[in-house]
């Protein structure tokens, strides 16, 4: 059995679907109960590691992620890993960040996973295509997308592609000890994202560029200050490594990653 934390999120939901399609037994874990007849669902919160025990019972592998809420609640990944290890889980796939590899973010969480004694695989995605959901309301109501650094392009990755890589790593022990950097197939700027969403919804979306200060103020409402600063650094002054298209998605799943335009078409309803 495979346990998926964050099972109702942008990565967790398609990961559960991919594992079920592959014939795996899955336990979906989230803070909110999702009504579904196709998968066992357990309500738990990683900020309360003991709540994970019922979900982990009998599991062989687990997908773990640490959300912004986990950090805001001063969650302790070491305590989580103690519970995971004690449950008998053998293999963990951890959703980390490209920022660890580029030293924008600290490596302490990855270190906790490495030091657990379990088999591990690290996934380091860059900018998520689904970050565009932050613009959904303004696009629906005003056909406007507001963002900083309008012409800085990053290879945004489709969360479904992250899930596809995670599904392979969870099922195949050959990926133990691997670190995968996950990106989309090409750089896309906020201005180009506005154009792609406009094409997906069938109406033009106007792009308005925010100042760094305006973006900083807005992001503080849902991110800790250090994460805001690191994120703005990536968005505004990315390194060559952060703008590089990684081969790892195709290397693991055998097909190229999906483009932002494809993601926008698949999620057009959110912006209409």
C-alpha positions, 0 to 999 in steps of 0.5 A: 500500500502507498500513502499519499499526503496532501492528497487533495492538492495540486500534486496529490490528487493526480498522484492518487489517480496515477497510482490507482490507474497502475493498480496500487492500493492507496491511502489518501491523507489530507486535513479535510475528508474528501468523499470518494469511493475509489480510495481509502481516505484518512484525515490527518495533519502532518503538524500532528504526526501521531495523527498519521499512524492510522494512515501508515498502518500496513504501508510500504511507501509514502509520498510526503510534502511540507506545505506553507501551512506546515511551516506557518504552524512550526511543523517538525518534519523530524517528528513526522519521519519518526512516525513514518519509520516506526510504522514500517514504511520502507520508501519515501518520496519527498516533495522538496524544491529546486531552491534546495539545489540552487541554495535558495532554500535550506537543505535541512528538511531533505537532510531529515529525510536522508537521515531517517534510514529509509529509502528516499527519492527527492523531487525538486520542482521549480515554479509550478504551473498551478501557481497561476491559480492565484490569478483566477479571481482577477482573471474571472472577474476583470480579465486581468493578471497582475504579477511582478517581473513580467518578462522573466521566463521560468520553465513552469512544471505541470503538477500532473507531471510531478505526480507522474514522476512521484508515482514511478518513484513510489512503485520502483525501488530503482529510484532510491537515492535519486534527486530529480529536478522537475521543470516544464519544457520551456520558459514562460513569463507571466506576460506569456502566461496571461496570453496562454490563459486568454487563449484557453478561455477564449478572451484576452487577458490583460497583463499588469506588472506589479512592483517587487514591493507590491508583490512582496506585500501580497505574498506575505498573506500566505507565505513566511517572510523568508520564503517570500524573499527567496521566491521573489529572488527566483522570479525576478533574478533567476540563475541560469540553473533555475531557467534551465529545462531539466531532462528529468521528467522525460528521463523518469516517465518516458515522455516530455513534460507538458507545456504551460499552455497545455496546463491552461487548456486543461484548467480553463474552467478555473479562469472562466 
